[in-house]
């Protein structure tokens, strides 16, 4: 068992409220409960000694391991091909009867079986509550174990006449199975003092497995994409669904925290929150795929944030929230954790929550504008709050801010922020007109036109013949690949084509795209980073819109080769092709979906 497996060597399972990462060796390296943003129960990904893990492995010499998803599901299969036999572990998290009701109880099911010969599995269960800061007690009774702490409790039941052995306050077991035999390990986390879960048997686990598989087959069956990259699009859609907190409809940016953008570097952020930007752009992907219920659920959540106010920043919106809408995300350093491969500091919470990033108003309005029936979704009172926010933006759009990449190097007049303010005004004018709702259309239209004129005058560099990162700079920024997507420029406008050419020269490396050059535009942080996978897919989209179809398809197909063994992407691709940053990243998967759909349509034409 590797001390720190590669970030990409994991598959994702979940129950729409919590999720876990299972390594290609059969180790649950990451699991937070009862929510995505709760403290970890298994956190070996951030500290191999203190983090805790739940492993079912095979250490027979000559063993080959393969991991895959059952097609169009979130059931993960890890297969062990040994000289003596073939065994497998099926991992999944059962869904509650109503996943939209928050629950403290969440369960990992791990089913072991052997299909040929004999295989000897080694089981270790070592929970570490509260990011490994809390000790626990153990009550052991043959095939069951109860782990008790002050902030959480956990229960392990092993089926198949497998005796558990005490190992300090943890447990272990050896499970030897022959062809046709099965065993199972069921790990349940609950609130401290909760009643133990009802005992499981083979029939109940079979029913749970069938229910989970049936849910995902039914859900993916609603997808209306029938293009060239069906398998990759379905996997990305399932990933977005797994990263969405069902009780609120809010998606998190990624399943993890603290994974580095550079090994040994300090760019180690907590992504287990809901960014207005990322989540709003995911609405378009879900609507295009036909998942309108998920899109509407997030829009309701977003509207509730507007009505609630009370942001840390004091603005109508702030850039991120907890999944329940709580705006307080105090950042702390977990100094007792060494970080993945020594990449410290490990941060929980996110201090960027109070940053000013004016682009979020554009993304939020972009999300609202795609509603099937906004009048029904928000009502008249909702429209008034929306209108107030647009009026507020009319007064405040022309200010320096921290920008989309949350740089900590000071505020600038970022071109992308202005671009998305234009989107906010443009879509708001359209909505007010189409819905016949009260609005200061003269003011909104004047603001829209002022933003466009300003970007064309100050965001364009005649010397570079390109739109630039911020006013007064010559630095390029891949976020501006959104320009043709939102309709700010025509995809074959001469200014845009020359910008695309400049990005090709400076930001693109073998079809992979950097966000910007930190050396040319200091961001207040030490070190460098890899190419940003979101931007690589936005680049494909822009190429397809510009009619550069051979280049777009080549870039898209090459980008797909950087997915991990089960089709998942982290935030970045490092210099030797390794995945870096938090994993899996929702932003990347939504961009994959939109790029696939844009490229499909262009190729069909």
C-alpha positions, -999 to 999 in steps of 0.1 A, spaced: 0 0 0 16 32 -12 21 59 15 6 86 -8 -9 72 -41 -12 97 -69 -41 120 -66 -56 106 -98 -55 70 -85 -90 72 -70 -126 67 -78 -155 87 -63 -186 72 -46 -213 90 -28 -249 93 -16 -257 129 -27 -248 143 8 -214 129 14 -188 112 -7 -156 91 -5 -125 85 -25 -113 49 -30 -78 43 -43 -69 19 -70 -54 -3 -43 -87 -6 -25 -82 20 2 -108 45 13 -84 75 16 -109 103 20 -144 104 36 -161 133 53 -195 130 71 -222 140 74 -216 165 46 -190 172 20 -176 200 41 -177 181 74 -144 170 92 -129 139 77 -134 104 91 -108 89 68 -81 115 57 -51 94 47 -49 115 15 -36 144 37 -16 124 62 -8 88 58 -2 82 96 -27 105 113 -55 107 87 -71 73 90 -82 49 63 -103 19 55 -85 -6 34 -94 -39 17 -63 -49 -1 -45 -80 -15 -7 -81 -10 0 -114 -28 32 -111 -49 24 -107 -86 -10 -92 -81 -24 -68 -107 -51 -44 -97 -77 -29 -120 -105 -4 -111 -136 6 -131 -171 19 -127 -201 -3 -135 -213 15 -166 -234 46 -160 -234 42 -123 -215 54 -92 -207 18 -82 -169 13 -82 -153 -21 -88 -117 -28 -78 -104 -61 -92 -74 -80 -79 -58 -104 -104 -35 -127 -84 -16 -159 -94 -40 -178 -72 -73 -163 -82 -94 -133 -92 -112 -113 -65 -130 -80 -65 -144 -53 -41 -176 -34 -51 -178 0 -33 -209 21 -31 -229 43 -8 -266 35 -4 -290 64 -10 -316 74 15 -353 70 6 -353 108 3 -318 122 -3 -331 157 0 -336 153 38 -303 159 57 -290 130 76 -262 124 101 -260 87 91 -240 77 60 -228 43 50 -200 28 29 -207 -7 16 -178 -28 5 -187 -62 -10 -160 -88 -15 -162 -117 -39 -140 -142 -56 -147 -153 -92 -118 -177 -97 -95 -196 -75 -87 -183 -40 -79 -148 -28 -68 -136 6 -79 -100 14 -65 -79 42 -90 -55 60 -80 -26 81 -104 0 95 -88 30 112 -112 59 115 -98 93 127 -125 117 136 -123 155 132 -94 155 107 -75 131 130 -76 155 160 -99 134 181 -92 100 197 -119 73 199 -128 43 219 -135 8 205 -161 -18 215 -154 -51 196 -178 -80 193 -166 -107 169 -180 -94 135 -189 -59 146 -170 -29 159 -182 3 175 -159 34 173 -170 62 197 -158 98 197 -171 131 210 -180 145 176 -190 113 157 -195 76 161 -190 48 136 -201 12 133 -184 -16 113 -202 -48 105 -185 -76 86 -206 -103 70 -193 -137 60 -181 -153 93 -151 -130 94 -137 -124 129 -124 -89 136 -92 -85 155 -84 -55 178 -54 -34 167 -51 -8 194 -84 12 190 -87 0 154 -96 -33 138 -82 -56 112 -91 -90 96 -80 -115 71 -107 -126 46 -99 -157 25 -125 -165 -1 -128 -191 -29 -146 -189 -62 -183 -181 -56 -179 -170 -20 -187 -135 -8 -182 -113 22 -191 -77 30 -180 -48 52 -205 -21 61 -192 10 77 -217 36 90 -210 70 105 -235 87 127 -239 114 154 -224 105 188 -248 85 209 -269 74 180 -284 39 180 -264 14 160 -277 6 125 -298 -25 120 -278 -56 112 -273 -62 75 -276 -96 58 -269 -107 22 -305 -100 11 -305 -64 24 -271 -57 8 -282 -71 -25 -313 -49 -24 -292 -19 -16 -268 -26 -45 -297 -31 -69 -313 1 -57 -281 22 -62 -275 7 -96 -311 13 -106 -310 49 -94 -280 57 -116 -293 39 -146 -326 57 -144 -309 91 -139 -284 87 -168 -313 75 -189 -327 110 -187 -296 125 -204 -305 137 -239 -269 139 -251 -264 113 -279 -231 126 -293 -197 112 -300 -184 112 -264 -214 96 -247 -194 77 -221 -172 106 -211 -202 130 -209 -222 105 -188 -193 101 -164 -189 138 -160 -226 143 -154 -226 116 -127 -196 133 -111 -215 166 -110 -245 149 -95 -223 132 -69 -208 165 -59 -242 182 -54 -257 183 -19 -292 170 -25 -309 188 5 -301 222 -9 -293 216 -46 -258 232 -42 -228 216 -59 -194 218 -43 -163 226 -63 -145 194 -55 -147 165 -31 -114 173 -13 -94 200 5 -57 207 7 -45 188 -24 -17 208 -39 -15 226 -72 23 221 -70 38 192 -49 54 208 -18 38 242 -26 14 264 -6 -15 265 -31 -36 240 -11 -71 252 -8 -104 238 5 -128 232 -24 -157 216 -5 -179 247 -8 -203 261 -33 -188 288 -56 -215 310 -72 -194 310 -104 -187 273 -107 -222 262 -97 -239 288 -119 -220 277 -150 -229 241 -142 -266 250 -147 -260 254 -184 -244 220 -186 -272 203 -167 -299 221 -187 -282 212 -220 -281 176 -209 -318 176 -199 -313 176 -161 -336 205 -155 -346 195 -119 -310 198 -108 -307 232 -125 -339 245 -109 -328 233 -75 -296 253 -77 -314 284 -90 -337 282 -60 -307 279 -37 -291 309 -54 -323 329 -51 -324 321 -14 -289 335 -10 -300 367 -26 -330 370 -3 -311 360 28 -283 386 24 -260 386 54 -228 380 34 -194 383 50 -184 406 22 -214 429 26 -223 425 -11 -256 411 -24 -237 379 -32 -204 365 -19 -182 342 -40 -188 310 -20 -210 295 7 -213 263 26 -238 239 10 -265 250 33 -260 286 24 -239 296 55 -216 324 44 -190 319 71 -160 298 60 -133 307 84 -99 294 72 -77 275 96 -44 256 91 -44 220 103 -8 220 114 -9 184 127 -14 171 91 17 169 69 -2 173 36 -2 151 5 34 142 0 45 169 24 24 197 7 17 220 37 -1 240 49 -33 220 49 -62 244 50 -98 238 61 -122 266 54 -115 293 28 -102 328 35 -111 339 0 -148 339 9 -148 377 16 -130 386 -16 -146 410 -41 -151 391 -74 -176 411 -94 -178 384 -122 -201 363 -100 -230 386 -107 -226 377 -144 -226 340 -137 -255 342 -114 -277 361 -139 -265 337 -166 -279 309 -145 -312 326 -138 -316 335 -175 -317 298 -185 -347 289 -163 -375 273 -181 -399 296 -163 -382 322 -141 -415 339 -133 -427 307 -117 -393 298 -102 -388 331 -84 -421 349 -84 -426 387 -82 -409 391 -49 -379 372 -62 -378 394 -92 -377 425 -70 -346 412 -51 -330 403 -84 -337 438 -97 -322 453 -66 -290 433 -71 -287 445 -107 -293 481 -96 -266 476 -70 -242 464 -97 -250 495 -118 -234 515 -90 -205 491 -82 -193 474 -114 -165 498 -121 -141 488 -93 -109 468 -90 -114 433 -76 -95 401 -69 -107 384 -101 -118 348 -110 -86 331 -99 -88 345 -63 -53 359 -64 -39 372 -32 -17 398 -48 -40 429 -47 -71 441 -66 -70 449 -103 -94 460 -130 -97 424 -143 -111 421 -178 -130 389 -170 -148 406 -142 -159 434 -165 -169 408 -191 -192 391 -167 -207 424 -155 -216 429 -191 -233 395 -191 -252 404 -160 -266 436 -175 -272 420 -209 -292 390 -196 -310 411 -171 -323 435 -198 -334 405 -219 -352 389 -189 -370 421 -179 -382 425 -215 -392 389 -221 -410 386 -187 -425 421 -188 -411 428 -154 -405 463 -138 -369 474 -143 -348 505 -149 -341 494 -184 -325 527 -194 -300 525 -166 -293 487 -171 -288 493 -209 -265 522 -203 -244 502 -179 -242 473 -203 -230 495 -231 -205 513 -209 -189 480 -198 -186 469 -234 -170 502 -245 -146 501 -215 -134 466 -222 -129 473 -259 -109 504 -250 -89 492 -219 -91 454 -220 -77 453 -255 -40 456 -261 -32 469 -296 4 459 -290 -4 422 -282 -34 423 -305 -53 405 -277 -77 410 -248 -56 410 -217 -59 399 -180 -64 434 -166 -63 470 -177 -28 484 -182 -12 449 -185 1 428 -214 -7 395 -196 -30 370 -212 -57 351 -192 -75 320 -203 -107 330 -184 -113 352 -214 -120 321 -235 -156 327 -221 -159 358 -244 -175 340 -274 -194 315 -252 -214 343 -235 -218 363 -267 -196 393 -259 -177 389 -292 -185 368 -322 -164 336 -323 -148 347 -356 -144 384 -348 -109 395 -359 -101 408 -324 -111 374 -309 -92 353 -335 -60 373 -328 -66 368 -291 -69 331 -297 -37 331 -317 -19 349 -288 -32 324 -263 -20 296 -286 15 311 -285 17 319 -248 -7 298 -227 -11 266 -247 14 237 -243 6 207 -264 -31 215 -263 -31 220 -225 -38 256 -213 -24 276 -184 -46 300 -166 -20 328 -169 17 332 -163 23 339 -126 58 352 -134 43 379 -156 14 386 -133 24 380 -96 -5 365 -77 9 369 -42 17 332 -38 50 313 -41 57 286 -66 41 277 -99 12 254 -111 2 231 -139 -22 236 -168 -57 242 -157 -81 215 -171 -111 238 -171 -93 262 -194 -82 233 -217 -118 224 -223 -128 261 -227 -101 263 -253 -117 234 -272 -150 252 -271 -135 284 -284 -117 266 -312 -149 248 -323 -168 281 -324 -141 297 -344 -144 270 -370 -110 254 -362 -125 220 -360 -95 198 -367 -75 216 -340 -105 215 -316 -110 178 -320 -73 170 -316 -72 191 -284 -103 175 -270 -93 139 -278 -58 146 -263 -73 161 -232 -94 130 -226 -62 110 -224 -53 129 -192 -84 116 -174 -77 91 -148 -84 54 -152 -121 59 -144 -126 91 -164 -121 117 -136 -102 150 -136 -85 169 -109 -80 206 -111 -47 207 -130 -23 187 -151 13 188 -140 44 190 -162 47 152 -165 10 146 -171 1 139 -134 -31 153 -120 -27 180 -94 -51 200 -71 -84 190 -56 -102 160 -70 -124 155 -88 -131 191 -98 -167 199 -109 -156 229 -130 -135 207 -152 -163 182 -157 -189 208 -166 -165 223 -191 -159 189 -206 -197 185 -211 -201 219 -228 -170 214 -250 -183 180 -261 -217 195 -270 -202 225 -288 -178 204 -308 -204 178 -316 -227 204 -330 -199 220 -350 -188 187 -365 -224 178 -374 -228 211 -393 
